[in-house]
């Protein structure tokens, strides 16, 4: 639950860090006619870092909305949702970068993004299964109480 509240701050920190990258010349995007000038490569490149920054801010907004919809209860679903959304977005944005590709044309951060999606998806499904199991157990306990109450009434009426 605490990650539901820490997650937006993590996203904000990541967005600020990504917004500075184009000025440092690291993480260059692919060559692009309308891009930003990269002095290290001496050409204009796609500002992939700013696209990542926008994706992170979008994930932060999604987390804040999720927590707000749950009346700030912290059900533990906002952070894994962010992992899935940001992981997918980051995976596709990695194809716009020049970083070294490892296998199947995917970068190291691309694989890390897929891992984020996998962890977030498993987390959400596990959380949902635990919720269903708890609801099923609560329903059984209610039925037991109703049965016990009806048994008492029958005994009293005899």
Beta strands, then each sheet from edge to edge (+ up, - down):
strand 1: 31-38
strand 2: 43-45
strand 3: 101-103
strand 4: 106-107
sheet 1: 1+ 2-
sheet 2: 3+ 4-
end
